[in-house]
Amino acid sequence: MGISFLKNFVSSDIAIDLGTANTLIYVKNKGILVNEPSVVAIKKTNQEIVAYGKQAKEMLGRTPGEILTVRPLMDGVIADFELAERMIRYFINRVKMNRMFRPRIVIAIPSGITDVEKRAVRDTAEHVGAREVYLVAEPMAAAIGVGLPINEPVGSMIIDIGGGTTEIAVIALSGIVNDTSIRIAGDEMTDAIVQYFKRKYNLLIGLNTAEIIKCTIGSAGSKVEKASMTVKGRDLVAGVPKTIEITSEEVREALSESVNAIVEAVKLCLEQTPPELAADILDRGIILTGGGALLKGLDERLRQETNLPIVLSEDPLTCVVRGAGKILDDLTSFQKVLVKTRKEYFT
């Protein structure tokens, strides 16, 4: 009893939103201490990491030949096991955890990932020093983060648009009744802008530039105020730097395919929802979370397409990690929402 109390008192248990675009870390009793891009910069010759997070992201498209910027996570899952482990270890070390006891770690994962991908996340957490690892589906964590009554016999619908995946789920009685997970989200939108400029203007722009365009004048609805901005890139024909003026309508056109895919996925999830829960959603609306939810006019577009109330959550970027943090603070009460890997079903 004494040792158990001491462990809980001394160890810094943590919750992680291991996102394709950003990694967020919540430390028990301290709050969110890390919110960094999931990017590392490495030397090609010896695989030495020279920068992490924001510093590495600023290097995107600007590095000399011997340095490479890499994203260890793609489409919401670990693409490079070793680099992901080193990145997570670096971020965990930054929060200056107590080293007397190994921490318990709660990690949010996409609802549509395979058992092999779940195992990779669990192994990574164990390698960085976790004494216990708990997995929770991102839409469930987001629902808990925004304060939805997940344990009641009432239907709640949540759309979590991250960097690599869009997670859509209907939740009731501490479980996901039905869910749709598609690997189209913020990154796909950014890439769509890059491809649009190539096709229409023969202009090559960097991913950072495309992301700035998306966040500044990108939109999903026609009712958004019109705007324009100057974009610099490289002319693919002449091979020289070039500047052009683009409008918000053009960016909306570039994003239309990705936005349409998200809208269709939402409709599919609604079609598969039991009628009693569908009635609850009609009364309560759909909650939008994740960085992609900040795309201008997306809430209005979803409102038009579904005829349902759409509520943009407060601080959508941190909903998942805040929910994972609440689970960490009261693991006993949230036992039902934790995801089991195949191995655990037989232990």
ZAVEXDO-427352 format. One record per residue (C-alpha): x, y, z; residue number from 1. Coordinates in nm, 4 decimals. Layout:
// residues N
R         xx         yy         zz   titor
R          X          Y          Z     NUM
...
// end
This chain:
// residues 347
R         xx         yy         zz   titor
R     0.0000     0.0000     0.0000       1
R     0.2792     0.2402     0.0973       2
R     0.4850     0.1619    -0.2166       3
R     0.1778     0.1963    -0.4405       4
R     0.0917     0.5333    -0.2875       5
R     0.4526     0.6473    -0.3238       6
R     0.4556     0.5444    -0.6926       7
R     0.1420     0.7453    -0.7615       8
R     0.2770     1.0421    -0.5687       9
R     0.6286     1.0463    -0.7123      10
R     0.6005     0.9135    -1.0701      11
R     0.4990     1.1532    -1.3488      12
R     0.2410     0.9514    -1.5421      13
R     0.1812     1.0899    -1.8904      14
R    -0.0772     1.0951    -2.1690      15
R     0.0315     1.1282    -2.5322      16
R    -0.1542     1.2336    -2.8439      17
R     0.0869     1.0814    -3.0946      18
R    -0.0324     1.2655    -3.4030      19
R     0.0923     1.2639    -3.7607      20
R     0.1231     1.6432    -3.7542      21
R     0.1802     1.7169    -3.3844      22
R     0.2787     1.5317    -3.0676      23
R     0.1198     1.6551    -2.7450      24
R     0.2159     1.5340    -2.3979      25
R     0.0080     1.5794    -2.0826      26
R     0.1785     1.5177    -1.7474      27
R    -0.0378     1.4224    -1.4501      28
R    -0.0984     1.7169    -1.2149      29
R     0.0973     1.9493    -1.4472      30
R    -0.1089     1.9767    -1.7667      31
R     0.0047     1.9878    -2.1321      32
R     0.3820     2.0432    -2.1338      33
R     0.4692     1.9480    -2.4941      34
R     0.2959     2.0565    -2.8154      35
R     0.5426     2.0092    -3.1013      36
R     0.5321     1.9079    -3.4705      37
R     0.6035     1.5347    -3.5200      38
R     0.9136     1.6042    -3.7297      39
R     1.2827     1.5195    -3.6891      40
R     1.5864     1.6320    -3.8913      41
R     1.8609     1.3705    -3.9378      42
R     2.2060     1.3475    -4.0935      43
R     2.2009     1.0987    -4.3834      44
R     2.5519     0.9718    -4.3142      45
R     2.5109     0.8486    -3.9548      46
R     2.1361     0.8907    -3.8835      47
R     2.2188     1.1392    -3.6057      48
R     1.9184     1.3564    -3.5161      49
R     2.0068     1.7264    -3.5350      50
R     1.6641     1.8784    -3.4557      51
R     1.3203     1.7860    -3.3232      52
R     0.9735     1.9399    -3.3379      53
R     0.9344     2.3076    -3.4303      54
R     1.3053     2.3477    -3.5058      55
R     1.2991     2.0488    -3.7446      56
R     0.9766     2.1656    -3.9129      57
R     1.1316     2.5052    -3.9880      58
R     1.4015     2.3160    -4.1801      59
R     1.1480     2.1512    -4.4181      60
R     1.2589     2.2248    -4.7743      61
R     1.5536     2.4340    -4.6531      62
R     1.8112     2.1717    -4.5539      63
R     2.1501     2.1081    -4.7196      64
R     2.1988     1.7748    -4.8976      65
R     2.3340     1.5837    -4.5968      66
R     2.0366     1.6670    -4.3703      67
R     1.6926     1.5124    -4.4185      68
R     1.3650     1.6139    -4.2509      69
R     1.1496     1.3104    -4.1679      70
R     0.8032     1.2566    -4.0211      71
R     0.8147     0.9284    -3.8251      72
R     0.4334     0.8999    -3.8337      73
R     0.2219     0.8774    -4.1464      74
R    -0.1571     0.8439    -4.1706      75
R    -0.1847     0.8336    -3.7915      76
R     0.0486     0.5342    -3.7451      77
R     0.4195     0.4794    -3.6879      78
R     0.6042     0.4655    -4.0224      79
R     0.9598     0.4658    -3.8835      80
R     0.9772     0.2711    -3.5571      81
R     1.3280     0.3807    -3.4537      82
R     1.2852     0.7518    -3.5305      83
R     0.9425     0.7594    -3.3600      84
R     1.0957     0.6052    -3.0483      85
R     1.3813     0.8566    -3.0421      86
R     1.1424     1.1473    -3.0955      87
R     0.9057     1.0359    -2.8179      88
R     1.1990     0.9748    -2.5826      89
R     1.3262     1.3288    -2.6524      90
R     0.9862     1.4870    -2.5822      91
R     0.9379     1.2800    -2.2647      92
R     1.2856     1.3782    -2.1412      93
R     1.1899     1.7420    -2.1950      94
R     0.9118     1.7235    -1.9361      95
R     1.1732     1.6305    -1.6701      96
R     0.9872     1.3327    -1.5294      97
R     1.0843     1.1812    -1.1972      98
R     1.3194     0.8913    -1.2659      99
R     1.2499     0.6972    -0.9417     100
R     0.9542     0.5098    -1.0930     101
R     0.8731     0.4342    -1.4559     102
R     0.5554     0.6142    -1.5715     103
R     0.2205     0.4810    -1.6793     104
R     0.1452     0.6068    -2.0307     105
R    -0.1931     0.6549    -2.1995     106
R    -0.1635     0.6908    -2.5797     107
R    -0.4406     0.7969    -2.8184     108
R    -0.4509     0.5968    -3.1442     109
R    -0.6695     0.6119    -3.4598     110
R    -0.9765     0.3895    -3.4302     111
R    -0.9124     0.2232    -3.7677     112
R    -0.5574     0.0929    -3.7136     113
R    -0.4627    -0.2748    -3.7256     114
R    -0.3452    -0.4963    -3.4372     115
R     0.0077    -0.4846    -3.5780     116
R     0.0008    -0.1033    -3.5734     117
R    -0.1368    -0.1052    -3.2168     118
R     0.1437    -0.3374    -3.1154     119
R     0.4002    -0.0990    -3.2681     120
R     0.2640     0.1903    -3.0585     121
R     0.2655    -0.0226    -2.7413     122
R     0.6214    -0.1481    -2.8060     123
R     0.7447     0.2062    -2.8674     124
R     0.5997     0.3238    -2.5350     125
R     0.7562     0.0276    -2.3529     126
R     1.0955     0.0995    -2.5123     127
R     1.0909     0.4603    -2.3885     128
R     1.0409     0.3403    -2.0312     129
R     0.6676     0.2938    -1.9638     130
R     0.5796     0.0602    -1.6793     131
R     0.2213     0.0246    -1.8053     132
R     0.0779     0.1243    -2.1446     133
R    -0.2886     0.1992    -2.2105     134
R    -0.4346     0.2691    -2.5555     135
R    -0.7500     0.4706    -2.6249     136
R    -0.9210     0.5454    -2.9574     137
R    -0.8751     0.9088    -3.0628     138
R    -1.2483     0.9870    -3.1070     139
R    -1.3165     0.8472    -2.7585     140
R    -1.0348     1.0552    -2.6093     141
R    -1.1624     1.3636    -2.7949     142
R    -1.5172     1.3028    -2.6639     143
R    -1.3862     1.2786    -2.3069     144
R    -1.1706     1.5872    -2.3665     145
R    -1.4708     1.8016    -2.4651     146
R    -1.6757     1.6686    -2.1735     147
R    -1.9367     1.4567    -2.3541     148
R    -2.1358     1.2161    -2.1307     149
R    -1.9781     0.9055    -2.2849     150
R    -2.0974     0.6641    -2.0132     151
R    -2.4675     0.7512    -2.0488     152
R    -2.7184     0.5692    -2.2752     153
R    -2.7215     0.8730    -2.5031     154
R    -2.5663     0.8999    -2.8484     155
R    -2.2859     1.1509    -2.9081     156
R    -2.1165     1.1982    -3.2441     157
R    -1.7658     1.3346    -3.2806     158
R    -1.5494     1.4176    -3.5821     159
R    -1.1762     1.4424    -3.5094     160
R    -0.9785     1.5746    -3.8082     161
R    -0.6072     1.5373    -3.7439     162
R    -0.3017     1.5515    -3.9689     163
R    -0.3123     1.1944    -4.1018     164
R    -0.6629     1.0639    -4.0294     165
R    -1.0207     1.1788    -3.9897     166
R    -1.1969     0.9848    -3.7138     167
R    -1.5770     0.9862    -3.7045     168
R    -1.7515     0.7990    -3.4244     169
R    -2.0863     0.7593    -3.2509     170
R    -2.0371     0.6959    -2.8804     171
R    -2.2754     0.5662    -2.6116     172
R    -2.2387     0.3700    -2.2846     173
R    -1.8559     0.4059    -2.2807     174
R    -1.8213     0.2385    -2.6200     175
R    -1.7925     0.3268    -2.9876     176
R    -2.1195     0.2117    -3.1477     177
R    -1.9942     0.2680    -3.5003     178
R    -1.7021     0.4536    -3.6473     179
R    -1.5437     0.5518    -3.9761     180
R    -1.1726     0.6215    -4.0042     181
R    -1.0292     0.7582    -4.3290     182
R    -0.6696     0.8498    -4.4046     183
R    -0.7664     1.1861    -4.5503     184
R    -0.7108     1.4861    -4.3245     185
R    -0.4882     1.7925    -4.2831     186
R    -0.1818     1.6492    -4.4596     187
R    -0.3876     1.5408    -4.7597     188
R    -0.5302     1.8936    -4.7839     189
R    -0.1811     2.0476    -4.7718     190
R    -0.0583     1.8113    -5.0430     191
R    -0.3662     1.8896    -5.2559     192
R    -0.2661     2.2588    -5.2550     193
R     0.0895     2.1686    -5.3691     194
R    -0.0497     1.9554    -5.6556     195
R    -0.3003     2.2267    -5.7563     196
R    -0.0207     2.4829    -5.8019     197
R     0.1799     2.2340    -6.0081     198
R    -0.1138     2.1639    -6.2392     199
R    -0.2516     2.5152    -6.2799     200
R     0.0532     2.7393    -6.2590     201
R     0.3532     2.5070    -6.3150     202
R     0.4682     2.6413    -5.9794     203
R     0.6383     2.4264    -5.7177     204
R     0.5759     2.5369    -5.3596     205
R     0.6957     2.3820    -5.0333     206
R     0.4773     2.2013    -4.7796     207
R     0.5238     2.4780    -4.5226     208
R     0.4049     2.7363    -4.7769     209
R     0.1047     2.5178    -4.8667     210
R     0.0143     2.4860    -4.4989     211
R     0.0298     2.8646    -4.4520     212
R    -0.2013     2.9056    -4.7542     213
R    -0.4447     2.6476    -4.6097     214
R    -0.4538     2.8135    -4.2683     215
R    -0.4714     3.1710    -4.4032     216
R    -0.7217     3.1642    -4.6916     217
R    -0.8226     2.7966    -4.7149     218
R    -1.1932     2.7214    -4.6787     219
R    -1.4543     2.4511    -4.7246     220
R    -1.7625     2.6668    -4.7793     221
R    -1.8676     2.9286    -5.0337     222
R    -2.0010     3.1668    -4.7662     223
R    -1.6513     3.2413    -4.6351     224
R    -1.5277     3.5971    -4.6983     225
R    -1.3174     3.6182    -5.0150     226
R    -0.9454     3.6819    -4.9738     227
R    -0.6194     3.6605    -5.1648     228
R    -0.2478     3.6312    -5.0924     229
R     0.0895     3.6405    -5.2654     230
R     0.2665     3.3055    -5.3065     231
R     0.6315     3.2466    -5.3919     232
R     0.7660     2.9299    -5.5474     233
R     0.9772     2.7924    -5.8314     234
R     0.8605     2.8025    -6.1919     235
R     0.8795     2.4425    -6.3177     236
R     0.9221     2.5538    -6.6807     237
R     1.1755     2.8360    -6.6464     238
R     1.3349     2.6969    -6.3310     239
R     1.3469     3.0398    -6.1640     240
R     1.1711     3.1808    -5.8541     241
R     0.8269     3.3223    -5.9295     242
R     0.5522     3.5127    -5.7446     243
R     0.1804     3.4826    -5.8129     244
R    -0.1415     3.6117    -5.6551     245
R    -0.3984     3.3474    -5.5584     246
R    -0.7558     3.3732    -5.4306     247
R    -0.9517     3.1878    -5.1635     248
R    -1.1786     3.0433    -5.4367     249
R    -0.8781     2.8724    -5.5969     250
R    -0.7688     2.7265    -5.2637     251
R    -1.1245     2.6044    -5.1990     252
R    -1.1163     2.4322    -5.5386     253
R    -0.7827     2.2693    -5.4484     254
R    -0.9268     2.1425    -5.1184     255
R    -1.2636     2.0300    -5.2564     256
R    -1.1714     1.6640    -5.3137     257
R    -1.0413     1.6163    -4.9565     258
R    -1.3367     1.8028    -4.8042     259
R    -1.5836     1.5977    -5.0126     260
R    -1.4218     1.2743    -4.8890     261
R    -1.4675     1.3857    -4.5251     262
R    -1.8306     1.4857    -4.5899     263
R    -1.9034     1.1449    -4.7502     264
R    -1.7406     0.9638    -4.4570     265
R    -1.9629     1.1588    -4.2129     266
R    -2.2742     1.0662    -4.4148     267
R    -2.1667     0.6998    -4.4191     268
R    -2.1255     0.6976    -4.0418     269
R    -2.4696     0.8576    -3.9974     270
R    -2.6279     0.5955    -4.2278     271
R    -2.4896     0.3175    -4.0051     272
R    -2.6115     0.4767    -3.6800     273
R    -2.9021     0.3052    -3.4983     274
R    -3.2211     0.5182    -3.5153     275
R    -3.2433     0.5845    -3.1382     276
R    -2.8906     0.7225    -3.1336     277
R    -2.9530     0.9166    -3.4557     278
R    -3.2381     1.0935    -3.2746     279
R    -2.9966     1.1872    -2.9933     280
R    -2.7499     1.3293    -3.2477     281
R    -3.0308     1.5345    -3.4045     282
R    -3.0939     1.6914    -3.0619     283
R    -2.7330     1.7300    -2.9507     284
R    -2.5477     1.7903    -3.2774     285
R    -2.2035     1.6779    -3.3954     286
R    -1.8851     1.7918    -3.2221     287
R    -1.5858     1.8933    -3.4398     288
R    -1.2348     1.8506    -3.2960     289
R    -0.8751     1.8294    -3.4224     290
R    -0.6602     2.0801    -3.6101     291
R    -0.8462     2.0169    -3.9379     292
R    -1.1676     2.1387    -3.7730     293
R    -1.0218     2.4913    -3.7873     294
R    -1.0549     2.5015    -4.1680     295
R    -1.2783     2.8007    -4.2372     296
R    -1.6347     2.7140    -4.3333     297
R    -1.6028     2.3399    -4.2637     298
R    -1.8642     2.3501    -3.9873     299
R    -2.1040     2.5376    -4.2174     300
R    -2.0443     2.2898    -4.5036     301
R    -2.1169     1.9917    -4.2750     302
R    -2.4280     2.1699    -4.1449     303
R    -2.5578     2.2096    -4.5021     304
R    -2.4796     1.8485    -4.5976     305
R    -2.6257     1.6789    -4.2875     306
R    -2.8939     1.9256    -4.1684     307
R    -2.7577     1.8719    -3.8171     308
R    -2.6182     2.1194    -3.5642     309
R    -2.2351     2.1297    -3.5852     310
R    -2.0416     2.2488    -3.2796     311
R    -1.6747     2.3454    -3.3068     312
R    -1.5092     2.2503    -2.9782     313
R    -1.3085     2.4943    -2.7735     314
R    -0.9344     2.4539    -2.8437     315
R    -0.9856     2.1641    -3.0920     316
R    -0.6102     2.0934    -3.1209     317
R    -0.5815     1.9721    -2.7607     318
R    -0.9110     1.7801    -2.7172     319
R    -0.7539     1.4354    -2.7663     320
R    -0.4636     1.4852    -2.5243     321
R    -0.6941     1.6466    -2.2656     322
R    -0.9226     1.3435    -2.2880     323
R    -0.6274     1.1046    -2.2567     324
R    -0.5181     1.3087    -1.9540     325
R    -0.8610     1.2682    -1.7886     326
R    -0.8351     0.8910    -1.8433     327
R    -0.4886     0.8959    -1.6867     328
R    -0.6224     1.0820    -1.3830     329
R    -0.8926     0.8185    -1.3228     330
R    -0.7941     0.4899    -1.4907     331
R    -1.0377     0.2854    -1.2792     332
R    -1.3466     0.4764    -1.3983     333
R    -1.2361     0.4741    -1.7636     334
R    -1.1387     0.1042    -1.7829     335
R    -1.4193     0.0359    -2.0374     336
R    -1.2910     0.2875    -2.2928     337
R    -0.9380     0.1445    -2.3172     338
R    -0.8461    -0.0431    -2.6365     339
R    -0.7191    -0.3984    -2.6043     340
R    -0.4604    -0.5436    -2.8402     341
R    -0.5051    -0.9013    -2.9608     342
R    -0.2493    -1.0339    -2.7128     343
R    -0.4463    -0.8920    -2.4161     344
R    -0.7637    -1.0825    -2.5008     345
R    -0.5857    -1.4043    -2.4079     346
R    -0.4183    -1.2885    -2.0833     347
// end
